[in-house]
Each structure stands twice: as C-alpha cells, then as structure tokens.
Amino acid sequence: MQVLKDELRHRIMVEAQHLFLQRGYDRTSLQMIADKVNISKSNLYHYFKSKEDLFYELTDSAAEGLKKLLMRFRDKRFDPRTGAREYQVLLTEEVTSLLLNEKYGLLLIMEQASGTRYEGLRASLIEIFAAKTAPLIADEDNRDLLSRIMAQNLIHGVIQIMKSRMRPREVRQSITLLVQYHTDGINALIG
C-alpha cells in the first residue's frame, strides 16, 4: 500500500513539474495537476497541503544549492581577482555541479516562479554578480551598466544551457565556455 502512495506522490510531482515548467506557478492550478494525474483534487490534498507546498517541494533543494553557490561566490577565494584560471575553474565546477543536480528546480525558480517567494531571485542573482564585478571595471562612468550587462549575460547563458537538455559532458563544456567568455569580458574591462 505504501508503495502505491509513494508512486502516486511521485506522479503528482512529475506532472506538477511539467505543468509549472510549461505554464508557470501562477497559471497552474491544483485542479490541472489532479486532472493530469487522474485523481480528484481532494485526493491531491492528501499528498500536498497546497500548490505552494508542491512547488516548494520541487524547488527548495535547488534554492538551497543556489544559496550555497552564492555563499561560495562571496568567499574571498571565489573572486575574479584571485586569478582568472582559478576563478574560472571554481565557477565552472560550482555551476556545473548545481545544474546537473538541480536542473528542473532551477528552471522553475529562474523562469516560472511568479507568485512565489522565489519571484525576484533571478534579479537578485544578477545584482549580486554585478556587485562582485563592478569594482573591477576601470570605466567608472559605465561601471554599473557594464557589470549588470555582464551579470545578465551570465545568468541568461546558464538558463539557456539548462534548457538545452544536454548530457553532463556537454553541460560542463558549455559552462566552461560561458565562464571563459564571462571572465574574459571582466579581464578586458579591468584597468
């Protein structure tokens, strides 16, 4: 009996993930999820108290991984000034590991979280990366704009890599190239 409950819970999560990825959190209802799984909405409540609980079940692990990445990014060792190669390796390894472990949760957080506690997270990430880069840019008049553009490009590039559904080796290669592009851009602007 427990196996059947676990299987149904898993099916609910898989179908909810598909719907959230396609429609977004705010345009997906519990009734839609229940219909996809062929159960009643009231039966769905035996597994998840709310749509919000279901969404966070699918995304909290990715959010925790992102939080750890940000903590590492704030670490002194994880700094473009420590040397381009070391920075590239650290950023590549951290981002690749997170993408391979939490791809769909990250996509939900980055692209489909309108109406959730993660709604502004993408913009916050851009600001954090821009703030880390801005002090390095020699052009004081354009420092904030250039660092924000570079951060947006980095985050957007990571999202595009996630969407492409590549194998782990391809993810690593793509992230390596993206990080190299990012760090080369920083280095070109350092005065």
Helices and strands as residue ranges (DSSP letters): H 2-23, H 30-37, H 41-44, H 51-74, G 80-82, H 84-111, H 121-133, G 134-136, H 143-163, H 168-189
